[in-house]
Amino acid sequence: MQARLVAKDIACRRGERLLFRGFSLECGSGQAVQVTGANGIGKSSLMRILAGLLRPFAGTVEREGMMGLVDERLALDANLPLGRALAFWQDIDGCRDPGRALEVLQLDALMDVPVRYLSTGQKKRAALARLINRNCPIWLLDEPLNGLDSQAQKAFEALIALHCQGGGIAVVASHQPIALPAPRTIDLAEYAA
Ligand SMILES: Nc1ncnc2c1ncn2[C@@H]1O[C@H](COP(=O)(O)OP(=O)(O)OP(=O)(O)O)[C@@H](O)[C@H]1O
């Protein structure tokens, strides 16, 4: 798995407010970075800029490799049972081993439960299962541990380590501690406008 993510001199404006400026980041295969900072500093906005969903006020983002973003939005049909909601995407995403994510994230017992009835932590696990099924090298994770119990947190930290061992990239935006392989931490407050 080969990947590269380079952000240069990024500035972010939301509404009339400049949130941060001069932010740069370079990640190659196997690297993990945590972006920290207080509520409202702009972590989610940065993740959306890195994902290409939000235009930066200044600066550029270059990506080599497919990206998967996990944030608080659950990209699964709320009215379908979880098994069918995940299956809808498995073909589109070219998933070769759908059972793996279900096993690691312990979703097997929830396959018949409509997505809208899942608990907060179960929804998060479903979102992470879809990310794993996509087999994309660049993971953009916005508060990925929110709602997960300690066992699921450890399981997901182990998955990030495996992903990086396989040449993937993980960029994690979170104000809470997360175990990453050879971690680098960037405090977004240093770039506050
Ligand atoms: N569409 C928008 N228009 C105007 N302001 C916005 C918009 N979206 C977000 N903001 C503002 O931008 C700021 C940064 O929001 P963002 O969600 O990026 O912060 P965050 O660091 O991820 O916060 P948290 O830790 O609470 O999730 C906030 O003050 C928010 O109110």
The ligand as an ORCA input file, in Angstrom:
! r2SCAN-3c Opt
* xyz 0 1
  N     -20.310     26.122      8.271
  C     -19.794     26.915      9.200
  N     -19.945     28.258      9.141
  C     -19.427     29.061     10.065
  N     -18.700     28.625     11.123
  C     -18.530     27.304     11.230
  C     -19.049     26.378     10.286
  N     -18.680     25.132     10.656
  C     -17.969     25.277     11.777
  N     -17.859     26.573     12.120
  C     -17.126     27.122     13.268
  O     -15.759     26.823     13.066
  C     -15.131     26.586     14.340
  C     -14.351     25.296     14.263
  O     -15.231     24.193     14.159
  P     -14.653     22.716     14.079
  O     -15.835     21.808     14.113
  O     -13.723     22.613     12.940
  O     -13.827     22.634     15.456
  P     -13.233     21.393     16.255
  O     -11.846     21.763     16.681
  O     -13.375     20.150     15.461
  O     -14.186     21.337     17.524
  P     -14.632     20.109     18.464
  O     -13.421     19.680     19.257
  O     -15.682     20.727     19.345
  O     -15.191     19.030     17.582
  C     -16.240     26.592     15.377
  O     -16.219     27.828     16.041
  C     -17.501     26.444     14.557
  O     -18.583     27.102     15.158
*
